[in-house]
Amino acid sequence: MLMNLTDIFHSENRTITTEAVFETDTVKQGAEEYKVKKASPVVLTLKNIGKDAVLVHANADVVLSLTCDRCLKEVEYPFELDFEVRVYSPEYQKDAATEKEDEETDETDFLDGYYLKVDDLIYSEILLNWPMKILCREDCKGICRICGKDLNTGTCGCDTFVPSPGLAGIKEIFNANKEV
């Protein structure tokens, strides 16, 4: 969704609160695509913070259908987003005092002329908040390495004994000296 920010850019100290719809159906992370299950309206507070500069405060709840890293089951993962980002109009002139501060903080990748790309803004925030490990539950046991059975539903009976790599040489000596 595109939101016109022309009035905000040119009105000093003006603040507007509005809602927008997150219209993206899938989120791509790496080689995988994940389906958006639920998305609340995005509440945006737009505040003019100087000539041709706007502070965007966004609040949204998005639920994605992700895959558990251990057992590969579908997991509904909620992203509770509450963040701020500065955006600048195409005519924004940086002065020496603000150039260093702006260089270290926010970018204007979410603007197309005077239009804020709300979907891109929320999409990038989801990627920034992506979890390191996705689990269906804290004590997920995963799947058997041999037969692929979900170990959360019970044991499979496969021999999962893994000998110590340091003792592998001794095992070879016993196997070589076996009499048949």
HELIX and SHEET records of a PDB file:
HELIX    1   1 THR A    6  PHE A    9  1                                   4    
HELIX    2   2 ALA A   96  GLU A  104  1                                   9    
HELIX    3   3 VAL A  118  LEU A  128  1                                  11    
HELIX    4   4 PRO A  165  LEU A  167  5                                   3    
HELIX    5   5 ALA A  168  ALA A  176  1                                   9    
SHEET    1   A 3 LEU A   2  ASN A   4  0                                        
SHEET    2   A 3 TYR A 115  LYS A 117 -1                                        
SHEET    3   A 3 LEU A 111  ASP A 112 -1                                        
SHEET    1   B 5 THR A  15  ALA A  20  0                                        
SHEET    2   B 5 VAL A  42  GLY A  50 -1                                        
SHEET    3   B 5 ALA A  53  THR A  67 -1                                        
SHEET    4   B 5 GLU A  32  ALA A  39 -1                                        
SHEET    5   B 5 THR A  26  GLN A  29 -1                                        
SHEET    1   C 4 THR A  15  ALA A  20  0                                        
SHEET    2   C 4 VAL A  42  GLY A  50 -1                                        
SHEET    3   C 4 ALA A  53  THR A  67 -1                                        
SHEET    4   C 4 GLU A  74  TYR A  88 -1                                        
END                                                                             
